[in-house]
Amino acid sequence: MRIRFCLAALALVGGAGLTTLSAPAATAAACTDIDVVAARGTFEPGTLGAIVGDPVFSALQRKLTGKSLSSYKVNYPADLSLTSAAQGNSDLVNHVRSQASECPNQRFVLVGYSQGANVVDNSIGISSAGAVVGSPIVATIPAALEGRVAAVLLFGNPIRAIGKSVTGTYQSRTIDFCAKGDPICENGGGDVLAHLGYTANAGAAADFAAGKV
């Protein structure tokens, strides 16, 4: 599994998304205090993502002991197709809209790894077009719901390799991990294995989110 995902990371060098595509309508889950919305990386296995989503959710459960948590796995292909990130972008925003309507007191922690970081970037209004497996923005979290997003946790974010980062409304609520040498987020990086090591940052990400909720 690790070898396959490593090869997938190498394959990412060829991706750049475009166009728009509608995602399935999201359904609301239980009204917990915090809904952790996770967009996995390209071909990443696991429930929310074996490298980032699952360990981050576990770390948040340990850290936020006084709050109830739910999780949502963004419904998108997470492959190298040109519309993959756009589908994720649409589904993430649809889910947040649906949850926010059903659960007026619920807040959100957004988690994105690799292509999933592109999905989150687009959803908060930072275009990933031109980045590896990126796409133009097809949907954004409405301004009225921006305050409900407590934290944004990004790992191996492809827009960093093209000189971009999260700015504006969400900047102070965002932590963006890029391992030294990771070619997906570091321009000129040459250590593909660095892209697979973000499980080590799960605790730090949970600590950051805990300070924002």
Phi, psi and omega in degrees: 000318180296319180296317180299317181291327176297317177296324177297321178298320176296321181294338181301338182303337183269359192264144168200124188265165175200183177064184182231154179206138181279139176265159175301150179297133181280149176250146184283143176257191181298152180273080176275175176293316184231129174254119180267113184255114189242130175250114185286168177278172182301123180060016183287128177280181177104168182291298174260354185128117188294328185275321184238300190304310182296310179295327178292317178298318178298319179295322177293322177299320179290325186278320186261061186293338181269005183233150176272141183236143168234169179223154177222126176270114181304130184272096178204163187296327185052045177236195184264013178290155186293338182256006185301304182297325178296321177297318178296318178303312181295317182293318180300313181295319177300319181295313180298318177301313182296312179298315182298325179289318183282331188231084188295343180257000183281142175245169188233143166243121181262131182235128179220132180237128176057239177302328177297331174293323174301318180301313180292316178309307181301320185292336178257014171092015177249108187294135175261010178302132181095344177273164175303130185044038176266183178199161170296159176291131175246345179198149175227152176298128184302148181304325181294342182254358183303321182291344179279346178275107185284319184207151177235120185244114186240145184220130179057046188285113185299335182293339180294329180289345176251020173081019180249164176203173177284124178232172174080219189308318188265359188303314183288345180258010185245136168239134190229104183271130173225111182290145179302127178087355180293114185289346180282326182244349180245116179300120182089000179296145184233010183251092183299323180298335178299332181288347184257006188256016188282353172304327181296342182263003184300317181296317179296322178294318178296320178299317179298312182298321181299330179282354183248342184271000000 
